[in-house]
């Protein structure tokens, strides 16, 4: 479709699309970088908030544990746990903290030995069945911290507390008694530390017990108990520290986890991805608007630039149409930008070159037809035919009937291949057969003054060659190399494929030629009147006319050694040249 549009349209659309493409690529890259940075910052901020909550809770638990250990040490060192001095000392310790609810000491049978404040226990209380009691006795010397629960020791007391307990050995009534010291602290302090956290409008923090997977604290615990809300606790338990994306629910969440080491709880921060990536959404909308605005600006600028460029090109197009109608005498004007001037100058040069090439083609075609006609009409020189027939008469007189038959048969085949089908291009196999018949005739004529051999590559025989290019070379070898020599001569004809070319060689061991004599043969100054009449120059020109200047004949000759003539032309199969070789 672009081929049928004007250059102004193509330039406008191309510049616009290219610019928009570049802007789009840059926008996508920047958006990706900004989004990734925003996500990394969100992960980092959320993790820092959770880490701070974890640190505050861990510090709170550590301070509370220190207070408990001080009480535990004071009671363990006291000679009478029920003394007024001990009570005053413990009350003083508890008054340092507003979140301490109660302190109680039980023996290993569950009997109350001491408590602060002195409040009546529940009648149904089974101390030995309480989890904090069993945990303290089962792990002697280890501080046990319970999950948040409603205090159930005293009548009319329903506070939400965390119980800290530890086994202890005390002096009671002059005896050492094993027991459990219990300190209940108000859970509201932990609740307040968690509620202060801000993770967006919908985000929150909750805590898990990593050993059992129970939720220690959750700001929406009522909804969880009512099955109106669900937390992916299993996934959170798999992480000790770090942040990840949870896409198990309808809304994607970013989860940040930190473990409180001295309690065995996990602080889990929940942020909603739609809030986290709000900056990316705003950036996306802004970049979309910017992209549309830039596209409009680029389109307007491209239209103006393309109009300035295309106007002189259109004027040049009108001049070219005149040339298209056959007016090769036209000179194109080079008005406009420098590139248009260069284009017009090159077009004028091209017109001149075309005119030269047209004249050259006419000349070459005339030469080609001339050489073809010469090759077809003057293929067999009358002297060659006379000498051959004279040899036949002489052999008849000597009753050499078989040799007569052989010579006449070869002569007939020579005529058949030379004239047959009126084509200039024939298979290499036929050209070799023509050369073989010529050698047979000449061998009869020269009375076995030479012998010959053929060295053919089978694959090369199926390709085509110009007709009558080997026989003139053999004739040259006989007339200038073999015949003047006193020794018996030998001629070798070979054909090979060399890459995409065919290479044919005619090799003789005759007298060889000097450079001067070789030059005369190539220029056509020397043509044997006794031969076929098809000269070496004729062969050279025909090859170059058909196949190009880089192809043709190459001579290597050394006096008293011999001559090698190499023919090189492109390898073509018969089906590749159909219609090319018609005269």
C-alpha positions as CSV (number, residue, x, y, z in Angstrom):
1,X,0.0,0.0,0.0
2,X,2.9,2.4,0.7
3,X,4.1,2.0,-2.8
4,X,1.0,3.7,-4.1
5,X,1.3,6.7,-1.8
6,X,3.0,10.0,-2.4
7,X,6.4,10.6,-0.9
8,X,5.0,13.3,1.3
9,X,2.5,10.8,2.7
10,X,5.2,8.2,3.2
11,X,7.6,10.6,4.9
12,X,4.9,12.0,7.2
13,X,3.7,8.6,8.2
14,X,7.2,7.1,8.5
15,X,8.5,10.0,10.6
16,X,5.4,10.0,12.8
17,X,5.4,6.2,13.3
18,X,9.2,6.1,13.9
19,X,9.0,9.0,16.4
20,X,6.0,7.5,18.2
21,X,7.7,4.2,18.3
22,X,10.8,5.7,19.9
23,X,8.7,7.7,22.3
24,X,6.7,4.6,23.1
25,X,9.8,2.5,23.7
26,X,11.3,5.2,26.0
27,X,8.0,5.5,27.8
28,X,7.7,1.8,28.3
29,X,11.3,1.6,29.6
30,X,10.8,4.6,31.9
31,X,7.5,3.3,33.1
32,X,9.0,-0.1,33.8
33,X,11.9,1.5,35.7
34,X,9.5,3.8,37.7
35,X,7.1,0.9,38.4
36,X,9.9,-1.3,39.6
37,X,11.3,1.5,41.7
38,X,7.9,2.2,43.2
39,X,7.4,-1.5,44.0
40,X,10.8,-1.8,45.5
41,X,10.1,1.3,47.7
42,X,6.8,-0.1,48.7
43,X,8.4,-3.4,49.7
44,X,11.1,-1.6,51.6
45,X,8.7,0.8,53.4
46,X,6.3,-2.0,54.3
47,X,9.2,-4.1,55.6
48,X,10.6,-1.2,57.6
49,X,7.2,-0.6,59.2
50,X,6.8,-4.3,60.1
51,X,10.4,-4.4,61.4
52,X,9.7,-1.3,63.6
53,X,6.6,-2.9,65.0
54,X,8.5,-6.1,65.7
55,X,11.3,-4.2,67.3
56,X,8.8,-2.3,69.6
57,X,7.0,-5.5,70.6
58,X,10.3,-7.3,71.2
59,X,11.5,-4.4,73.3
60,X,8.2,-4.4,75.2
61,X,8.4,-8.1,75.9
62,X,12.0,-7.8,77.0
63,X,11.2,-5.0,79.4
64,X,8.2,-7.0,80.8
65,X,10.4,-10.1,81.1
66,X,13.0,-8.1,83.0
67,X,10.3,-6.9,85.5
68,X,9.1,-10.5,85.9
69,X,12.6,-11.8,86.5
70,X,13.2,-9.1,89.2
71,X,10.0,-10.2,90.9
72,X,10.9,-13.9,90.5
73,X,14.4,-13.3,92.0
74,X,13.0,-11.3,94.9
75,X,10.4,-13.9,95.8
76,X,12.9,-16.7,95.4
77,X,15.4,-15.1,97.8
78,X,12.7,-14.2,100.4
79,X,12.5,-16.2,103.6
80,X,8.8,-15.5,103.9
81,X,6.8,-14.8,100.8
82,X,3.8,-13.5,102.9
83,X,5.7,-10.9,104.8
84,X,4.6,-7.3,104.6
85,X,8.0,-6.2,103.4
86,X,7.8,-8.6,100.4
87,X,4.3,-7.4,99.6
88,X,5.5,-3.8,99.7
89,X,8.5,-4.5,97.5
90,X,6.4,-6.3,94.9
91,X,3.7,-3.6,94.9
92,X,6.5,-1.0,94.3
93,X,7.8,-3.0,91.4
94,X,4.3,-3.3,89.8
95,X,3.6,0.4,90.2
96,X,6.4,1.1,87.8
97,X,4.3,-0.2,85.0
98,X,0.7,0.7,84.3
99,X,0.0,-2.4,82.2
100,X,0.6,-5.0,85.0
101,X,-2.8,-6.5,86.0
102,X,-1.9,-9.0,88.7
103,X,0.8,-11.1,90.3
104,X,0.1,-14.6,91.8
105,X,2.1,-17.4,93.4
106,X,0.8,-21.0,93.4
107,X,2.4,-24.1,94.7
108,X,2.8,-27.2,92.5
109,X,-0.7,-28.4,93.7
110,X,-2.4,-25.3,92.5
111,X,-2.9,-23.7,95.9
112,X,-2.6,-19.9,96.1
113,X,0.3,-18.8,98.2
114,X,0.4,-15.1,97.4
115,X,-1.4,-12.6,95.1
116,X,-1.4,-8.9,94.2
117,X,-3.9,-7.4,94.4
118,X,-5.7,-9.5,96.9
119,X,-8.8,-10.4,95.0
120,X,-11.1,-13.4,95.5
121,X,-10.4,-16.3,93.1
122,X,-13.2,-17.9,91.1
123,X,-14.8,-20.9,92.8
124,X,-14.6,-22.9,89.6
125,X,-10.9,-22.2,89.0
126,X,-8.7,-25.2,88.3
127,X,-5.3,-23.8,88.3
128,X,-3.5,-27.0,87.5
129,X,-5.5,-27.2,84.2
130,X,-4.4,-23.8,83.0
131,X,-2.0,-23.8,80.1
132,X,0.3,-21.2,81.7
133,X,0.6,-23.4,84.8
134,X,1.4,-26.7,82.9
135,X,3.8,-24.9,80.6
136,X,5.8,-23.5,83.5
137,X,6.1,-26.8,85.3
138,X,6.9,-28.7,82.1
139,X,9.7,-26.4,81.2
140,X,11.4,-25.7,84.5
141,X,13.4,-22.5,84.5
142,X,12.0,-21.4,81.2
143,X,9.9,-18.3,80.9
144,X,6.5,-19.1,79.3
145,X,4.4,-16.4,77.6
146,X,0.8,-17.3,76.7
147,X,-1.4,-16.2,73.9
148,X,-3.8,-13.3,74.6
149,X,-6.8,-14.4,76.6
150,X,-9.5,-13.2,78.9
151,X,-8.3,-13.3,82.5
152,X,-10.1,-16.1,84.4
153,X,-8.5,-16.1,87.8
154,X,-10.6,-13.7,89.8
155,X,-14.3,-13.0,90.1
156,X,-15.7,-10.2,88.1
157,X,-12.4,-9.7,86.2
158,X,-12.6,-10.0,82.4
159,X,-9.5,-8.2,81.2
160,X,-7.7,-9.2,78.0
161,X,-4.2,-10.2,79.2
162,X,-1.1,-12.1,78.3
163,X,0.2,-14.4,81.0
164,X,3.9,-14.7,81.9
165,X,4.8,-17.7,84.1
166,X,7.8,-19.5,85.4
167,X,8.5,-22.3,87.8
168,X,10.0,-21.2,91.2
169,X,11.2,-22.6,94.6
170,X,10.2,-20.5,97.7
171,X,10.3,-20.7,101.5
172,X,6.8,-21.3,102.9
173,X,6.2,-22.1,106.6
174,X,9.9,-23.0,106.9
175,X,9.8,-25.4,104.0
176,X,11.0,-25.2,100.4
177,X,8.0,-25.4,98.1
178,X,8.0,-25.8,94.3
179,X,5.5,-23.6,92.6
180,X,4.6,-21.3,89.7
181,X,4.9,-17.5,89.6
182,X,2.3,-15.8,87.3
183,X,2.2,-12.2,86.0
184,X,-0.7,-11.0,83.9
185,X,-0.1,-7.9,81.8
186,X,-2.7,-6.0,79.9
187,X,-2.8,-6.8,76.2
188,X,-4.0,-3.3,75.3
189,X,-0.4,-2.1,75.2
190,X,0.5,-4.6,72.5
191,X,-2.8,-3.8,70.7
192,X,-1.9,-0.1,70.7
193,X,1.6,-0.7,69.3
194,X,0.0,-2.6,66.4
195,X,-2.8,-0.2,65.8
196,X,-0.5,2.8,65.3
197,X,0.9,1.3,62.1
198,X,-0.3,2.8,58.8
199,X,0.0,0.6,55.7
200,X,-2.3,2.6,53.4
201,X,-6.0,3.2,53.9
202,X,-6.8,-0.6,53.9
203,X,-3.5,-2.0,55.2
204,X,-3.0,-3.4,58.6
205,X,-0.7,-5.5,60.8
206,X,-1.6,-8.8,62.6
207,X,0.4,-11.3,64.7
208,X,0.7,-15.1,64.6
209,X,2.0,-17.7,67.0
210,X,4.5,-19.5,64.8
211,X,4.4,-22.7,66.7
212,X,0.7,-23.4,66.4
213,X,-0.3,-20.9,63.6
214,X,-2.9,-19.2,65.8
215,X,-3.7,-15.5,65.3
216,X,-2.4,-13.6,68.4
217,X,-3.7,-10.3,67.3
218,X,-5.8,-9.0,64.4
219,X,-7.5,-5.6,64.0
220,X,-10.5,-7.4,62.4
221,X,-10.5,-10.5,64.6
222,X,-14.3,-10.4,65.0
223,X,-14.7,-10.7,61.2
224,X,-12.3,-13.6,61.2
225,X,-14.2,-15.4,63.9
226,X,-17.4,-14.8,62.0
227,X,-15.8,-16.3,58.8
228,X,-16.3,-13.0,57.0
229,X,-12.6,-12.5,56.5
230,X,-9.8,-14.9,55.9
231,X,-6.0,-14.7,56.2
232,X,-3.5,-16.9,54.3
233,X,-1.8,-17.9,57.5
234,X,-0.1,-21.0,56.0
235,X,1.8,-18.9,53.5
236,X,2.9,-16.4,56.1
237,X,4.2,-19.2,58.4
238,X,6.5,-20.4,55.6
239,X,8.4,-17.0,55.7
240,X,10.7,-16.0,58.6
241,X,11.5,-12.6,57.2
242,X,10.9,-10.7,54.0
243,X,8.1,-9.5,51.7
244,X,6.2,-11.3,48.9
245,X,3.0,-10.9,46.8
246,X,-0.1,-12.9,47.8
247,X,-2.5,-13.3,44.9
248,X,-4.7,-16.1,46.4
249,X,-7.5,-13.7,47.1
250,X,-9.5,-11.4,44.8
251,X,-7.3,-8.5,45.7
252,X,-3.5,-8.9,45.4
253,X,-1.7,-8.1,48.6
254,X,1.9,-7.4,49.6
255,X,2.8,-9.3,52.7
256,X,5.8,-8.4,54.9
257,X,6.9,-10.7,57.7
258,X,9.2,-10.4,60.7
259,X,9.7,-12.8,63.6
260,X,9.8,-11.7,67.3
261,X,12.5,-14.0,68.5
262,X,11.9,-13.9,72.3
263,X,8.2,-14.7,72.0
264,X,7.9,-17.0,69.0
265,X,5.4,-14.7,67.3
266,X,5.4,-13.4,63.7
267,X,4.4,-9.8,62.8
268,X,2.7,-9.8,59.5
269,X,2.1,-6.5,57.5
270,X,-0.7,-6.5,54.9
271,X,-0.7,-3.9,52.1
272,X,-3.1,-3.8,49.1
273,X,-1.3,-3.7,45.8
274,X,-3.9,-1.2,44.3
275,X,-2.8,1.3,47.0
276,X,0.9,0.4,46.7
277,X,1.0,0.9,42.9
278,X,-1.1,4.1,43.0
279,X,2.0,6.1,41.9
280,X,2.4,3.8,38.9
281,X,-1.2,4.3,37.9
282,X,-0.9,8.1,38.0
283,X,2.4,7.9,36.1
284,X,0.8,5.7,33.5
285,X,-2.1,8.1,32.9
286,X,0.3,11.1,32.7
287,X,2.6,9.3,30.3
288,X,-0.3,8.3,28.1
289,X,-1.4,11.9,27.8
290,X,2.1,13.0,27.1
291,X,2.5,10.4,24.4
292,X,-0.7,11.6,22.6
293,X,0.5,15.2,22.8
294,X,3.9,14.3,21.4
295,X,2.4,12.2,18.6
296,X,0.3,15.2,17.5
297,X,3.3,17.5,17.6
298,X,5.5,15.0,15.7
299,X,2.7,14.6,13.1
300,X,2.5,18.3,12.4
301,X,6.2,18.8,12.2
302,X,6.6,15.7,9.9
303,X,3.9,17.1,7.6
304,X,5.7,20.4,7.3
305,X,9.1,18.8,6.7
306,X,7.8,16.2,4.2
307,X,6.1,18.9,2.2
308,X,9.3,20.9,1.9
309,X,11.2,17.8,0.8
310,X,8.6,16.4,-1.6
311,X,7.9,19.6,-3.5
312,X,11.2,19.7,-5.5
313,X,11.0,15.9,-5.9
314,X,7.6,16.3,-7.6
315,X,9.1,18.8,-10.0
316,X,11.9,16.2,-10.7
317,X,9.2,13.6,-11.3
318,X,7.6,15.6,-14.0
319,X,10.9,15.9,-15.8
320,X,11.4,12.2,-15.5
321,X,8.1,11.4,-17.1
322,X,9.3,13.3,-20.2
323,X,12.3,11.0,-20.3
324,X,10.0,8.0,-19.8
325,X,8.2,9.0,-23.0
326,X,11.5,8.7,-24.8
327,X,13.0,12.2,-24.7
328,X,16.6,11.2,-23.8
329,X,17.8,14.6,-25.0
330,X,16.2,16.3,-21.9
331,X,18.4,17.8,-19.2
332,X,16.8,17.7,-15.8
333,X,16.8,20.9,-13.7
334,X,18.5,20.6,-10.3
335,X,16.6,23.2,-8.4
336,X,16.0,22.6,-4.7
337,X,18.0,21.2,-1.8
338,X,21.5,19.9,-2.3
339,X,20.4,16.3,-2.4
340,X,17.8,17.1,-5.1
341,X,20.6,18.7,-7.1
342,X,22.8,15.7,-6.7
343,X,19.9,13.5,-7.7
344,X,19.2,15.5,-10.8
345,X,23.0,15.5,-11.8
346,X,23.1,11.7,-11.3
347,X,19.9,11.3,-13.4
348,X,21.4,13.4,-16.2
349,X,24.6,11.2,-16.1
350,X,22.3,8.1,-16.1
351,X,20.5,9.4,-19.2
352,X,23.9,9.8,-21.0
353,X,25.0,6.4,-19.8
354,X,21.8,4.8,-21.1
355,X,22.3,6.4,-24.5
356,X,25.8,5.1,-24.6
357,X,24.7,1.6,-23.5
358,X,21.9,1.6,-26.1
359,X,24.4,2.4,-28.8
360,X,26.9,-0.2,-27.4
361,X,24.2,-2.9,-27.3
362,X,23.3,-2.2,-30.9
363,X,27.0,-2.5,-31.8
364,X,27.5,-5.7,-29.8
365,X,24.4,-7.3,-31.1
366,X,25.6,-6.6,-34.6
367,X,29.0,-8.0,-33.8
368,X,27.4,-11.0,-32.2
369,X,25.3,-11.9,-35.1
370,X,28.3,-11.3,-37.4
371,X,30.4,-13.7,-35.5
372,X,27.6,-16.2,-35.3
373,X,27.1,-15.9,-39.1
374,X,30.8,-16.3,-39.7
375,X,30.9,-19.3,-37.5
376,X,28.0,-20.9,-39.2
377,X,28.7,-20.0,-42.8
378,X,32.5,-20.3,-42.8
379,X,32.7,-23.3,-40.5
380,X,34.6,-25.5,-42.9
381,X,37.2,-23.8,-45.0
382,X,37.2,-25.2,-48.6
383,X,41.0,-26.0,-48.2
384,X,40.2,-28.1,-45.2
385,X,37.5,-29.9,-47.0
386,X,39.8,-30.3,-50.1
387,X,42.7,-31.7,-48.0
388,X,40.3,-34.1,-46.2
389,X,38.8,-35.5,-49.5
390,X,42.3,-35.7,-51.0
391,X,43.4,-37.8,-48.0
392,X,40.4,-40.0,-48.6
393,X,41.2,-40.5,-52.3
394,X,44.7,-41.4,-51.4
395,X,43.6,-44.0,-48.9
396,X,41.1,-45.5,-51.5
397,X,44.0,-45.9,-53.9
398,X,45.9,-47.7,-51.2
399,X,42.9,-50.0,-50.4
400,X,42.6,-48.7,-46.9
401,X,38.9,-49.2,-46.8
402,X,38.5,-49.2,-43.1
403,X,40.4,-45.9,-42.7
404,X,38.3,-44.4,-45.6
405,X,35.1,-45.4,-43.8
406,X,36.4,-44.0,-40.5
407,X,37.5,-40.7,-42.1
408,X,34.2,-40.2,-44.0
409,X,32.2,-41.1,-41.0
410,X,34.1,-38.6,-38.9
411,X,33.7,-35.9,-41.6
412,X,29.9,-36.5,-41.7
413,X,29.6,-36.2,-37.9
414,X,31.7,-33.1,-38.1
415,X,29.2,-31.5,-40.5
416,X,26.3,-32.7,-38.5
417,X,27.5,-31.1,-35.3
418,X,28.7,-27.9,-37.0
419,X,25.4,-27.2,-38.8
420,X,22.9,-29.2,-36.7
421,X,19.8,-27.5,-35.2
422,X,21.2,-24.0,-36.0
423,X,21.9,-23.3,-32.3
424,X,25.0,-21.5,-30.9
425,X,24.9,-23.2,-27.5
426,X,25.2,-27.0,-27.5
427,X,26.0,-29.6,-24.7
428,X,29.7,-30.0,-23.9
429,X,29.4,-33.6,-24.8
430,X,28.5,-32.7,-28.4
431,X,31.3,-30.2,-28.6
432,X,33.8,-32.9,-27.4
433,X,32.4,-35.3,-30.0
434,X,33.0,-32.6,-32.7
435,X,36.6,-32.2,-31.5
436,X,37.1,-36.0,-31.4
437,X,35.9,-36.3,-35.1
438,X,38.2,-33.4,-36.1
439,X,41.2,-35.1,-34.4
440,X,40.4,-38.4,-36.2
441,X,40.4,-36.7,-39.6
442,X,43.6,-34.8,-38.8
443,X,45.2,-38.0,-37.5
444,X,44.5,-39.8,-40.8
445,X,45.8,-36.8,-42.8
446,X,49.1,-36.4,-40.8
447,X,49.7,-40.2,-40.9
448,X,49.8,-40.7,-37.1
449,X,52.2,-37.8,-36.5
450,X,50.4,-37.3,-33.2
451,X,48.0,-39.0,-30.9
452,X,45.4,-37.6,-28.5
453,X,43.4,-38.3,-25.4
454,X,40.3,-36.9,-23.6
455,X,40.1,-36.3,-19.8
456,X,36.4,-35.5,-19.1
457,X,34.7,-34.9,-15.7
458,X,31.4,-36.7,-16.2
459,X,29.4,-34.0,-14.4
460,X,30.7,-31.3,-16.7
461,X,29.4,-32.9,-19.9
462,X,25.7,-32.1,-19.2
463,X,26.4,-28.3,-19.2
464,X,26.3,-26.2,-22.4
465,X,29.0,-24.4,-24.3
466,X,29.3,-22.2,-27.4
467,X,29.7,-24.2,-30.5
468,X,33.0,-24.5,-32.4
469,X,35.4,-23.2,-29.6
470,X,37.5,-26.3,-29.0
471,X,38.2,-27.3,-32.7
472,X,40.0,-23.9,-33.5
473,X,42.3,-24.4,-30.5
474,X,43.2,-28.0,-31.7
475,X,43.8,-26.7,-35.1
476,X,46.1,-24.0,-33.7
477,X,48.0,-26.7,-31.8
478,X,48.4,-28.8,-34.9
479,X,49.4,-26.0,-37.3
480,X,51.8,-24.1,-35.0
481,X,52.9,-26.8,-32.5
482,X,52.7,-30.4,-33.7
483,X,53.2,-30.1,-37.5
484,X,56.6,-28.2,-37.4
485,X,58.0,-30.5,-34.8
486,X,60.1,-33.5,-35.7
487,X,58.8,-35.5,-32.7
488,X,55.5,-37.2,-32.4
489,X,53.0,-34.9,-30.8
490,X,50.3,-35.5,-28.2
491,X,47.1,-33.4,-27.6
492,X,45.0,-33.6,-24.4
493,X,41.5,-32.2,-24.2
494,X,40.0,-31.9,-20.6
495,X,36.8,-30.5,-19.1
496,X,36.2,-29.8,-15.4
497,X,33.9,-27.9,-13.2
498,X,35.6,-25.1,-11.1
499,X,33.1,-23.7,-8.7
500,X,30.4,-22.1,-10.8
501,X,32.5,-22.1,-13.9
502,X,33.4,-24.7,-16.6
503,X,37.1,-25.0,-17.5
504,X,38.2,-26.7,-20.7
505,X,41.9,-27.1,-21.6
506,X,43.6,-28.0,-24.8
507,X,47.3,-29.1,-24.1
508,X,49.9,-30.0,-26.7
509,X,53.6,-30.9,-26.4
510,X,54.6,-29.1,-29.7
511,X,57.1,-26.4,-30.3
512,X,55.3,-23.8,-28.3
513,X,55.0,-20.1,-29.2
514,X,56.7,-16.9,-28.4
515,X,54.8,-14.0,-27.0
516,X,55.0,-12.2,-30.3
517,X,53.5,-15.1,-32.2
518,X,50.9,-15.6,-29.5
519,X,49.9,-11.9,-29.8
520,X,49.4,-12.2,-33.5
521,X,47.1,-15.2,-33.1
522,X,45.0,-13.4,-30.4
523,X,44.6,-10.4,-32.7
524,X,43.6,-12.5,-35.7
525,X,46.7,-11.6,-37.8
526,X,47.5,-15.2,-38.2
527,X,44.8,-17.6,-39.6
528,X,45.7,-20.8,-41.3
529,X,44.3,-21.0,-44.9
530,X,44.5,-24.7,-44.6
531,X,42.3,-25.0,-41.5
532,X,38.7,-24.6,-40.8
533,X,38.7,-20.8,-41.0
534,X,37.4,-20.2,-37.5
535,X,40.2,-18.1,-35.8
536,X,41.3,-17.8,-32.2
537,X,40.1,-14.2,-32.0
538,X,36.7,-15.3,-33.2
539,X,36.5,-17.8,-30.3
540,X,37.7,-15.2,-27.8
541,X,35.2,-12.5,-28.9
542,X,32.2,-14.9,-29.0
543,X,32.9,-16.1,-25.5
544,X,33.1,-12.6,-24.1
545,X,30.0,-11.4,-26.1
546,X,27.9,-14.3,-24.6
547,X,29.3,-14.6,-21.1
548,X,31.1,-11.3,-20.3
549,X,34.5,-9.8,-20.2
550,X,35.9,-11.8,-17.4
551,X,35.5,-15.0,-19.4
552,X,37.4,-16.3,-22.4
553,X,40.8,-17.8,-23.3
554,X,44.0,-17.9,-21.4
555,X,47.3,-19.0,-23.0
556,X,50.4,-20.6,-21.4
557,X,53.2,-21.4,-23.8
558,X,56.9,-22.3,-23.6
559,X,59.1,-22.8,-26.5
560,X,60.2,-26.5,-27.1
561,X,57.8,-27.5,-24.2
562,X,54.3,-26.9,-25.5
563,X,51.2,-24.8,-25.2
564,X,48.2,-24.9,-22.8
565,X,45.0,-23.0,-23.7
566,X,42.3,-22.6,-21.0
567,X,38.7,-21.8,-21.8
568,X,36.6,-20.5,-18.9
569,X,32.9,-19.7,-19.0
570,X,30.0,-20.0,-16.5
571,X,28.4,-23.4,-15.9
572,X,24.8,-23.4,-17.3
573,X,22.4,-26.2,-17.8
574,X,20.3,-26.5,-21.0
575,X,17.1,-25.5,-19.2
576,X,18.8,-22.3,-17.9
577,X,19.5,-20.9,-21.4
578,X,16.3,-21.8,-23.3
579,X,15.6,-18.9,-25.7
580,X,19.0,-17.2,-25.1
581,X,20.9,-19.0,-28.0
582,X,18.6,-18.3,-30.9
583,X,20.3,-16.4,-33.6
